[in-house]
Structures are given as C-alpha cells and as structure tokens.
Amino acid sequence: MTSIVATNITSPLGFTTEQNYQAVKSGRSALRTMTGWRSVPGRLTAAALDDGQFDVIGKEGFTRFQSLVLHSVEEALSHADVDVASPRTVLIVSTTKGDIEELSADEASDGAYLAPGESARRIAASLGFTTDPVVVCNACISGLAAQVLADRMLESGMCDTAVVCGADTLSVFTVAGFTSFKALSPDPCKPFDIDRTGLNLGEGAATVILRRSEDAPQAQWTLSRGCLDNDAYHVSAPAPDGEGLFRAMMKAMEGLDASDMGVVAAHGTATMFNDQMESKAIEKAGLSEVPVAAFKSYYGHTLGAAGLIESILAMRAADDGIVLPVKGFEMRGVTGKVNVSDRMRTCVFARSASRNSFAPSSGSIFAITSWISFSPRPCLSRRSMR
C-alpha cells in the first residue's frame, strides 16, 4: 500500500490545492465563453489561465505545458521532504498532448522537441531529478494510470518516492479534435443532467507525491488499489453497458462495498455516451446510493490532469466531511441510478473515498477504464490536505 505525502493543483482557480478547493467549495467555475478564440469559429466555452496568471507561473525558456508541470511539482515538493536527486526517486508525467501547441510554431523545433518524453526530460533536469522520467500518455485516464503505475513501482521496490504530475494545455489542436467528435458544448457543461450537450475543455496541472505507507507514517491518505481494464469495444466510444468500467471497479473495490464508500468522484464529462455508460457501471457495482462528485463544470476536461485534480479534490472535501456539488446539475438524464446533486452534502465517511474514470485509449482500437480506491489513515486526526 502506498501513501500520499503531498499534493498540488495549479489551475485558473488557484495555484495550490487549498486555493482550488476553496474556490470549488464556494461555487466558482473557471469556465468562460469566448468568441473567436485563436481563430476558432463560433463560441468556445473552456477554462484556461489568463495572461496575468501565466505571467506568475511561466518559466523563462520553457513552454506553457512545461511551465505548468514545473510549477505544480515545485509547489508540491515544498510540502514534502523529498530528495529529487536520489536514484530512488522518480518523476512520472501524465499527459495526452504535451507540447502539441508548439507544433509548427518553429519548424526547427518540430520532431523530438514535441515528444512528451523530451519535454519530461527537460522538466526533470530542471527540477534536479537524476533518474529518467516516465511518461504516461493514455488519453483521459492518463492521470489515474500514472498513479496506478507509481503504486506498482513503489510496491515492487523499483523506487522509494514517486512524484506524479498530470498536465495539459488548451490548444487549437485539442479543440479541433473534440470538435470533430461533435463532443463540445458551447455552454458550460452539465454532468449527468438531462440537458447536457457535451463537454468543455480546460487546462491545468496537478501533482501527488507517493511513498510506501510504512515509509510515510504521518501521511493522511493511502492509495488502496487501482485497476485498468480494456473493454475492447470501439476506438472512441465506451461500451454502452459500462462493462469495462464495472470490471475495473470491482477489482479495485475488492474487500469493500457501498457502505465503505464516502464518495465516488466520477469522470462526468457531460457527453451523452460517457455519463450514460458511467451511470450504468456505478449502479451495477451497487453504488447507487453513494454520493457522486463530478468536477468538469468547474475546470472543463483537463485531460492528463483530470484524474489527479479530481482525486485530490474528492479527498480534500472528504477531510471536511462534505461532498462537493455538481455544478449545473438539475435533473438526472441517465438511466443508471446515481446519487448526484447540485447541493453541498455530508460525506458519510467510513473507510474510503474512490475515484473512477473512463476514456478511450490513445491510438488503439479499444477503450480502457480505470478505477482507484483511496483510503484515509484511521489512526490519524483529520487535517487539511495541502
């Protein structure tokens, strides 16, 4: 079992975990509607750092994506005693598109410069890591898959500390891709709602620092178990019955049931297919009465950062004994029975807070689902997660 020793969220809502949590708790959303953004036709509702915010975190000589990762990791490291130069410390970067926005900005820089691995090497060197970084590029579950990978590396003895950072930026390339799927909503998204019309995109970064639990006795949260599953259904669509996600959930929840769950932090993209599939999987897993949180209406879909941002927020809210509202939700519009609300609710907190995600894999002919169970350390007093 591995434990979380420090976190960070860097987004338009703030540059620390606590700033982001307080913003979401107060009902603030980073989504804004723009017309003519970077020559994209029509209206685009998305979340992105404004120029003033990027001036604060931008790093000279580094791209927007690299600056997001650097700021998030540095801020998380400030809350933990980590020797980044140790050969037993590894950096894991999760992203779906990395530096794709640099494509053709400078033809001399195309090629290897755009590869996520090259960006990760630049980031690792700047931070002082001496080990080769690992990149997880697995579409929208990249953030969860990276945490599962870190857990397995720690449990197998490959490293003593894993610094996991997920990040993606808002780019014309990504907007064009989701437009081609007809998946974007021109208005703020409404996860699980009967009037949902699609997702919004966002940008941000989030970091968790993990150690084996025996090496982190003061850590508040543990990563109990994670699982990835391939439903082998379609290149870009989930199996409608949610079977792949259901299998991942049941494997990750082994030994637990609904009474052990404080909250399910759903992927909740607000697309017709994802939310329907996810609702079916949640119901089939026996979690219909467990409160569901979904954060895309605050941040948009942050892609490689989503699995980290949403895990951190669910845990931080559980620290306060609450389930954060699903902004924009009014009436359930999925056939699976799920416990969704636009109101702040009490987290009936037993042993676990769980987070699930679904996404099509990147560049393969199947879909992959992921689910992670997190548990609090019951021997410790409740304190805020920074």
Secondary structure, DSSP 8 states (H G I E B T S, - for coil): -EEEEEEEEEBTTBSSHHHHHHHHHTT----EEEESGGG--SEEEEE---HHHHHHH--TTS-HHHHHHHHHHHHHHTTS---TTSTTEEEEEE-SSTTGGGTTTSGGG-GGGGSHHHHHHHHHHHHT--S--EEE--GGGHHHHHHHHHHHHHHTTS-SEEEEEEEE---HHHHHHHHHTT-B-SS---TTBTT---B-EE-EEEEEEEEEGGG-TT-SEEEEEEEEEE--S-SSS--TT-HHHHHHHHHHTTT--GGGEEEEE------HHHHHHHHHHHHHTT-TTSBEE--HHHH-B-GGGHHHHHHHHHHHHHHTTEE---TT--SB-SSS--B--SS-EE---SSEEEEEEEEE-SSSSSEEEEEEEEEE-TTS------
